[in-house]
Amino acid sequence: MTHSPFRPFETHLEEEAALRLLKAATDGADDGELFLERRRSETLVFDDGRLRTSNYNASEGFGLRAVRGETAGYAHASEISEGAIGRASATARLAVGDGGGTLAEAPVHTNRKLYADTDPMGDAAFPVKVDLLREIDAHARGLDERVVQVSASLAASLQEVEILRPDGARYADIRPMARLNVSVILDQDGRRENGTAGAGGRHGLTGLMEPSHWKSAVDEALRIARVNLEAEAAPAGVMDVVLGAGWPGILLHEAVGHGLEGDFNRKGTSAFAGLMGQEVAAKGVTVLDDGTIPDRRGSITFDDEGTPSAKNVLIEDGVLVGYMQDRQNARLMGVEPTGNGRRESYAHIPMPRMTNTYMLAGDASAEAMVADLEDGIYAVGFGGGQVDITNGKFVFSCTEAYRVKDGKVGAPVKGATLIGDGATALRHIRGVGNDFALDPGIGNCGKAGQWVPVGVGQPSLMIGGLTVGGSAV
């Protein structure tokens, strides 16, 4: 399957006409842009011994924005034409009113390339992908006679973006994405438990389809399911917790990361609002949001406003030093944009969003931190979670966790939830591990109805005094 490159100013409309309409919409505005996008995606799901889902989606369109003060006018359409852009221009213009704004300078261009611009969907023919999923299913069933269900999926997409600003500046990016997931269910004496593993990033499918990769994913999914078959009911109460490295950084993302996005802090609705320059975490805690890591799921060459992504320090040695900003909120707060203006698609307005959010390593070993637990939980896998941005309160469910007593790791526990608030949890960090790791490339983040791919990471952490929800002791 081959496609010509997305060149909307050659195939859909004249750049001069688009620029004229964009200038009409943003005359007297503070900011604005024309965002054009083409996106194609393919998903195959092999479930319960057969190909259950095979989807191919293609879409294209534009969004036109005009910003004046705290107000933004936005209009979008799936038709890229001079007529559609003209109608959108008139609609977005309503937010500008009588004008009076000064158009912000265009973002600086970057020649940096963080990922290849090849189409991951073209890495293998459709029958080859189906055969691979069938092989994964057979391999998993052959490793353990207790396997009663296997679900394996391949997903790939290509997003092509063009951004035009009122001053004529243009930005283009081609963003690949690929992912493989494996889930298994084991049945032992009527008890069923599942395990899931996966990986992905801004690269092709080829590496994910290598036997060395997918077999290790099957092994990991089986390992987690076997652990859960032996799990006991989780205890309940306030106790110390050691979090594993890598994917458990999703707790950091939810409980802390959202609270450090610029819009929540400008409006004063974040638990971290007004705390710039103050100590908000234990000494030794440094948190970054970094969109510049090559091939990572959350990375972007530039954000959806054209600002180059950056390695932004948010908390440094326990002190709050920065927020994640898009252009509008940065201007209103009197700071520079940080490359975090992201949107789900052309049909969505940009807002401050995370990219790859992680905590830097310390000097403690995970083994030593676990050995210091008198009565607690060692949590190495997480599922879903929720957070209230206004107070930072969070609830997270553990998918793999163990009871620890007198420094000894005991039986796995099932049904454990971690409850607390981000600000308190940061201050109660008692140990930062030397085993930093990023997640395998499976994260998605939701905000205001928009979903974008993200990454997380952290070393092992010891946090004191978290509430563990489970069964009464």
PENORBEL-V399885 format. One record per helix or strand of 3 or more residues. SS is the DSSP state (helix for helix, strand for strand). FROM is the first residue (numbers start at 1). LEN is the number of residues. If there is no record, write none. Layout:
ss->SS from->FROM len->LEN
ss->SS from->FROM len->LEN
//
This chain:
ss->helix from->8 len->4
ss->helix from->15 len->12
ss->strand from->31 len->17
ss->strand from->50 len->19
ss->strand from->71 len->7
ss->helix from->82 len->12
ss->helix from->120 len->4
ss->helix from->126 len->18
ss->strand from->147 len->19
ss->strand from->170 len->19
ss->strand from->191 len->11
ss->helix from->211 len->19
ss->strand from->237 len->7
ss->helix from->249 len->12
ss->helix from->262 len->5
ss->strand from->287 len->4
ss->strand from->311 len->6
ss->helix from->327 len->7
ss->strand from->356 len->4
ss->helix from->366 len->6
ss->strand from->375 len->14
ss->strand from->393 len->13
ss->strand from->408 len->7
ss->strand from->417 len->5
ss->helix from->422 len->6
ss->strand from->429 len->5
ss->strand from->443 len->5
ss->strand from->450 len->9
ss->strand from->461 len->9
//
